[in-house]
Amino acid sequence: MLNQLLDHRYKVVSHLGSGGFGTTFLAQDTKRPGSPFCVVKQLTPSKNTSNFLALSRRLFNTEAETLEILGKHPQIPQLLAYFEENQEFYLVQEYINGNPLKQELIIGQKWSEIQVVDLLEDILSILKFVHDNNTIHRDVKPDNIIRRRSDHKLVLVDFGAVKVVRHPDDISSTIALGTPGYISGEQAIGKPRPSSDIYALGIIAIQALTGLNPSPNLDDTDTGFSYDQNTGEIVWLDKVTINSNLGDLITKMVKPSFPDRYKSADEVLADLQILRLEHYGELIATEPLPISELNTSGMAAAVTKMPPPISEIRNTTQPSPLTGDTVADRTLTAPTFTKATFTDTITDSSRLDALTIQTQSSQTIPVTQSSQTIPVTQSPKIDPNLRQQRKPGLSLISLMLIAGLIMGTSLILWRLLSPPVPSPSATPSPTSQVCL
């Protein structure tokens, strides 16, 4: 099979594994740029009878049609192609570069509670999508969960046993498919439900928390699950020390009788989110931005500390770096300001004008100085001694008075120093001059 070209396009590179539903190969798509890797799943009917061949074709077409829909989820492989060749069926899927979850579930090694909560949330979000599209996976197990290497997300693979549910009450009998240890009672008799997938995921959670094997040898009682002979329930809580609410949630997922079990992934997720909030922190954990992303060119000062949220408003006081007086250390919830800037650190009275604040109200406005947020008010109190240190200057009124005084003095001096002007009566007439 190696180096064989399937459908004149897919070159088989290596054998990935075999299971009850076929053989999987790693191949290269020779008709795409760069010949990227893909997964080719071969379904070879074990019998050549017409009935068995028809059953194989039905399972094959069902998986292809389902993957075409479900492959839109980012944690389900996308279907690339499917074809039949020499009475053998082939599915071509997106290649997921990663390792199966089975490699992480080592007998004798227990996972932490938060690891299991993350596992449940990851897979439940996928199962919700699967069930919302009227399908049941029917083979949820560690071998069919891949941890993607690029983002460490869990990817659900191998939908060869998938069952399409025509309507919510569809419990028609079908072929009993599944893996011992992970298969529920109703699925074992050919009547799977969405809660059957939830049961299998609960088994994986117990496996991770206890470090035990769900399908051990009957003689191996040290590493395998044990069951209550009267109720059929798994006995596991005495083997771990975990939050009781988490234990109750997982126990409800694996109830032997499906009416006592969670009926949908939505129900489990709702309880799980409440559990996370109450015992394991916030729903969404965000990492702080690096300082390099907070400092922006053109800013008057570097912002290195964001203001606290509204719920953390403080009423304490602290010395003002401007005057040494204490000012209220409060964060304004809804400031109305148009501009608040400063050019440098204020160190003495001659540089008070370096602070410029233009506001539309007298509310408190946080202003950043150097690398610390300093809440100040519109009219900060100035120390009287600091005011006295300021150099005196001439006001506009003083300049006007001085100018008027100078003008008045000049007019008086001009009148005193100018020669007298004779009156009209002392001027001789032309006739009198002639007579003389």
C-alpha positions in Angstrom: 0.0 0.0 0.0 3.0 2.3 0.6 3.7 4.7 -2.3 0.5 3.6 -4.0 -1.4 6.4 -5.7 -5.1 6.3 -4.8 -7.6 8.0 -7.1 -4.7 9.1 -9.2 -4.0 11.7 -6.6 -3.3 10.6 -3.1 0.2 9.1 -2.5 0.3 6.8 0.6 3.3 7.7 2.8 2.8 5.6 5.9 0.4 3.5 8.0 -1.2 5.3 10.9 -3.4 2.6 12.5 -6.1 0.1 12.1 -9.4 -0.3 13.9 -12.8 -1.9 13.7 -13.9 0.5 11.0 -10.9 0.4 8.6 -7.3 1.3 8.1 -5.9 4.8 8.2 -2.9 6.0 6.2 -0.9 9.2 6.0 -0.8 10.4 2.4 0.1 13.4 0.3 -2.2 15.3 -2.1 -0.1 15.4 -5.3 -2.6 17.8 -7.0 -2.2 20.6 -4.5 0.7 23.0 -4.3 3.4 21.7 -2.0 1.7 18.2 -1.8 0.3 18.8 1.7 -0.3 15.8 4.1 -3.8 14.4 4.5 -5.4 11.3 6.1 -6.8 8.6 3.9 -9.2 6.1 5.7 -9.8 2.8 3.9 -12.8 0.8 4.6 -12.5 -2.8 3.4 -15.5 -5.0 3.8 -14.5 -8.2 5.6 -17.1 -10.1 3.6 -17.9 -10.0 -0.1 -21.6 -10.7 0.4 -24.0 -8.3 -1.1 -25.6 -7.6 2.3 -22.3 -6.8 4.0 -21.1 -4.7 1.1 -24.3 -2.7 1.2 -23.9 -2.2 4.9 -20.3 -1.0 4.5 -21.3 1.4 1.7 -24.0 2.8 3.9 -21.6 3.4 6.8 -19.2 4.9 4.5 -21.6 7.3 2.9 -23.1 8.2 6.3 -19.6 9.1 7.6 -18.8 11.2 4.5 -22.1 13.1 4.6 -21.7 13.7 8.3 -18.1 14.9 8.1 -19.0 17.3 5.3 -21.3 19.0 7.9 -19.3 18.5 11.1 -16.0 19.4 9.5 -17.0 23.0 9.8 -16.2 22.9 13.5 -12.5 23.9 14.2 -12.0 20.8 16.4 -13.3 18.2 13.9 -11.3 17.2 10.8 -12.5 18.6 7.6 -13.6 16.2 4.8 -11.6 16.8 1.7 -12.8 14.0 -0.6 -14.3 10.5 -0.7 -14.4 7.8 -3.4 -14.8 4.1 -4.0 -12.2 2.0 -5.8 -12.2 -1.7 -6.4 -15.0 -2.3 -3.9 -13.0 -0.5 -1.2 -14.1 2.9 0.2 -11.8 5.8 1.0 -12.3 9.0 3.0 -9.8 11.8 2.6 -9.6 14.1 5.7 -7.6 17.0 7.1 -4.4 15.9 8.8 -4.3 16.8 12.5 -0.7 17.1 13.6 -0.6 15.9 17.2 -0.8 13.0 19.6 -3.7 10.9 20.8 -5.0 11.6 24.3 -4.3 7.9 25.1 -0.6 8.8 25.4 -1.4 11.3 28.2 -3.6 8.9 30.2 -0.9 6.8 31.9 -1.9 4.1 34.4 -1.0 5.2 37.9 -0.7 8.9 37.1 -3.5 11.2 38.2 -4.5 14.4 36.5 -5.3 17.5 38.5 -8.9 18.7 38.9 -8.4 21.8 36.7 -6.9 19.6 33.9 -10.0 17.5 33.9 -12.3 20.5 34.0 -10.4 21.8 30.9 -10.7 18.4 29.2 -14.5 18.3 29.9 -15.1 21.8 28.6 -13.1 21.2 25.4 -14.8 17.9 24.4 -18.3 19.0 25.6 -18.2 22.0 23.3 -17.5 19.6 20.4 -20.2 17.2 21.5 -22.7 20.0 21.7 -22.0 20.9 18.0 -22.2 17.2 17.1 -25.5 16.7 18.9 -27.0 19.9 17.6 -26.5 18.6 14.1 -28.5 15.5 15.0 -25.6 13.1 15.2 -24.1 10.8 17.9 -20.4 9.9 17.7 -20.8 6.5 19.4 -17.0 5.9 19.8 -15.7 8.6 22.2 -12.5 7.3 23.6 -8.9 8.5 24.2 -7.7 6.9 20.9 -10.2 9.2 19.0 -9.2 12.4 20.7 -6.1 14.1 19.3 -4.3 17.0 21.0 -3.4 19.3 18.2 0.3 20.4 18.4 -0.2 23.9 17.1 -2.6 25.2 19.8 -2.9 22.2 22.2 -6.7 22.0 21.5 -8.4 18.6 21.6 -9.8 17.4 18.3 -12.4 14.6 18.0 -11.8 12.2 15.1 -13.1 9.0 13.6 -16.8 9.3 12.9 -17.0 5.9 11.4 -19.5 4.7 14.0 -21.6 7.9 13.8 -25.4 7.6 13.9 -27.7 10.1 12.4 -30.7 10.9 14.5 -33.7 11.8 12.4 -35.6 13.4 15.3 -35.0 13.9 19.1 -37.1 10.8 20.0 -35.4 8.5 17.5 -34.3 5.5 19.5 -34.5 2.9 16.7 -32.3 -0.1 17.1 -29.1 -0.1 15.2 -25.8 -2.1 15.2 -24.2 -2.2 18.6 -20.9 -0.3 18.0 -18.4 1.1 20.5 -15.4 0.3 22.6 -15.6 -1.9 25.8 -15.1 0.2 28.9 -16.5 3.4 27.2 -19.8 2.1 25.9 -23.0 2.7 27.8 -25.6 0.1 28.5 -28.2 1.5 26.1 -25.6 1.8 23.3 -24.5 -1.8 23.9 -28.0 -3.0 23.0 -28.1 -0.9 19.8 -30.1 2.1 21.2 -27.6 5.0 21.6 -28.6 8.5 22.7 -26.7 11.8 22.9 -26.2 10.9 26.6 -24.2 7.8 25.5 -21.4 10.2 24.3 -21.6 12.0 27.6 -21.2 8.7 29.4 -18.0 7.9 27.5 -16.6 11.3 28.2 -17.3 10.8 31.9 -15.4 7.5 31.8 -12.4 9.4 30.4 -12.6 11.9 33.2 -12.6 9.2 35.9 -9.7 7.5 34.1 -7.7 10.8 34.2 -8.5 11.5 37.9 -7.9 8.0 39.2 -5.1 6.8 36.9 -7.1 3.6 36.4 -8.0 1.6 33.3 -11.7 1.4 32.4 -11.4 -1.8 30.6 -8.9 -3.9 32.5 -8.3 -7.6 32.7 -10.9 -9.2 35.0 -8.1 -10.5 37.2 -6.5 -7.1 37.5 -8.2 -5.3 40.4 -5.3 -2.9 41.2 -5.4 -0.8 38.0 -9.0 -1.3 36.8 -12.4 0.2 37.5 -14.5 -1.5 40.2 -18.3 -1.5 40.1 -21.1 -1.7 42.7 -22.7 -5.1 42.3 -26.1 -3.9 43.4 -26.3 -0.6 41.4 -23.8 -1.2 38.6 -22.3 2.3 39.3 -18.5 2.9 39.1 -16.8 3.0 42.5 -14.2 5.7 42.2 -14.7 8.6 44.6 -12.8 6.8 47.4 -9.7 6.7 45.2 -9.4 10.5 44.7 -9.4 13.7 46.8 -11.4 16.2 44.7 -14.1 18.9 45.1 -17.3 17.1 45.9 -19.3 19.1 43.3 -16.9 18.0 40.6 -17.3 14.4 41.8 -21.1 14.7 41.7 -21.0 16.1 38.2 -18.9 13.3 36.8 -20.9 10.7 38.7 -24.0 12.0 37.0 -22.4 11.7 33.6 -21.7 8.0 34.1 -25.0 6.9 35.7 -25.8 3.3 34.4 -29.4 4.3 33.6 -29.6 7.0 31.0 -32.7 8.7 32.6 -30.5 9.5 35.6 -27.8 10.9 33.4 -27.2 14.3 31.8 -29.3 14.4 28.7 -27.3 17.0 26.7 -23.9 18.5 26.6 -25.5 21.9 27.3 -26.7 20.7 30.7 -23.2 19.5 31.7 -21.5 22.7 30.4 -23.9 24.8 32.4 -23.1 23.0 35.7 -19.4 23.0 34.8 -19.3 26.7 34.2 -20.9 27.3 37.6 -18.4 25.0 39.2 -15.5 26.8 37.5 -16.7 30.2 38.8 -17.1 29.0 42.3 -14.0 26.8 42.7 -11.6 27.2 39.9 -11.5 30.9 39.1 -12.9 33.0 36.3 -14.5 31.6 33.2 -12.0 33.3 30.9 -8.4 33.8 31.9 -6.7 36.6 30.0 -3.0 37.2 29.9 -1.7 40.8 30.6 -0.4 42.7 27.6 3.4 43.1 27.4 4.7 46.6 28.3 5.9 47.1 24.8 2.3 47.0 23.6 1.1 49.4 26.2 3.6 52.2 25.4 2.6 54.2 22.4 4.7 56.7 20.4 3.6 60.3 20.8 2.3 59.9 24.4 3.5 62.4 26.9 4.3 59.6 29.4 4.4 55.8 29.4 1.3 54.1 30.7 2.3 51.1 32.8 -0.6 50.6 35.1 -4.3 50.6 34.1 -6.8 52.2 36.4 -8.7 49.8 38.7 -12.2 48.6 37.8 -15.3 50.3 39.1 -15.7 47.6 41.8 -12.3 48.5 43.3 -12.8 52.2 43.8 -10.8 53.3 46.9 -11.5 56.1 49.3 -8.0 56.4 50.9 -5.8 59.4 50.6 -2.3 59.9 49.5 0.1 62.8 49.3 -0.1 64.8 46.1 3.2 65.0 44.2 2.3 68.6 43.3 1.9 70.2 46.7 2.5 67.5 49.3 -1.2 67.9 50.4 -3.4 64.9 50.6 -6.0 64.5 47.8 -8.8 61.9 47.5 -7.6 58.8 45.7 -10.7 58.0 43.7 -11.3 56.8 40.3 -13.7 58.7 38.2 -16.4 56.4 36.8 -17.6 58.7 34.0 -15.2 61.6 33.5 -16.3 64.5 31.2 -13.2 66.0 29.9 -11.8 67.2 26.6 -8.1 67.2 27.2 -5.6 66.3 29.9 -1.9 66.4 29.1 1.3 67.3 30.8 4.8 67.8 29.4 7.1 66.7 32.1 7.5 66.0 35.8 6.7 69.0 38.0 9.5 69.6 40.4 9.3 73.2 41.5 7.1 76.3 41.5 8.5 77.7 38.3 7.1 74.8 36.3 3.5 74.7 37.7 2.3 75.9 34.3 3.6 72.7 32.8 0.3 71.0 33.9 -2.6 71.8 31.6 -6.1 70.5 32.3 -9.2 71.5 30.3 -12.4 70.2 31.7 -16.2 70.6 31.4 -16.8 69.9 35.1 -15.1 69.8 38.5 -15.0 66.0 38.7 -11.9 64.2 39.6 -9.7 63.2 36.6 -6.9 60.7 36.7 -3.8 62.2 35.2 -0.6 60.2 34.5 2.7 61.6 35.7 5.9 59.7 34.9 4.8 56.0 35.2 2.2 56.3 38.0 -1.4 57.3 37.8 -2.1 60.4 39.9 -5.7 61.3 40.6 -6.0 65.1 40.8 -8.8 67.6 40.8 -9.6 70.5 38.5 -8.4 73.1 41.0 -5.7 71.5 43.2 -4.9 73.2 46.4 -1.6 75.1 46.2 0.6 75.6 49.3 0.7 79.3 50.2 4.5 79.2 50.7 4.7 77.9 47.2 2.6 80.8 45.9 5.0 83.2 47.7 7.9 81.8 45.9 6.5 82.7 42.5 8.1 85.9 40.9 5.9 88.9 41.1 4.7 90.4 37.8 2.9 93.5 36.5 -0.8 93.2 35.8 -2.6 94.8 32.8 -4.3 97.4 35.0 -0.9 98.5 36.5 0.5 98.9 33.0 -2.4 101.0 32.0 -2.1 103.3 35.1 1.6 103.8 34.4 1.0 104.6 30.8 -1.7 107.1 31.7 0.7 108.8 34.3 3.4 109.1 31.7 1.1 110.6 29.2 -0.2 113.2 31.7 3.3 114.2 32.8 4.4 114.6 29.2 1.5 116.9 28.5 2.2 119.1 31.5 5.9 119.4 30.6 5.0 120.3 27.0 2.7 123.2 28.1 5.4 124.6 30.5 8.3 124.6 28.0 6.4 125.9 24.9 6.8 129.8 24.1 3.7 132.0 24.8 1.3 132.8 22.0 0.3 136.6 21.7 -3.3 137.5 22.0 -5.2 139.0 19.1 -5.6 142.5 20.7 -1.8 143.1 20.9 -1.2 142.5 17.2 -0.6 145.9 15.3 -2.8 146.6 12.3 -1.2 147.5 8.9 -2.5 151.1 9.2 -0.8 151.9 12.5 2.5 150.7 11.2 2.4 153.0 8.3 1.6 155.9 10.5 4.6 155.2 12.7 
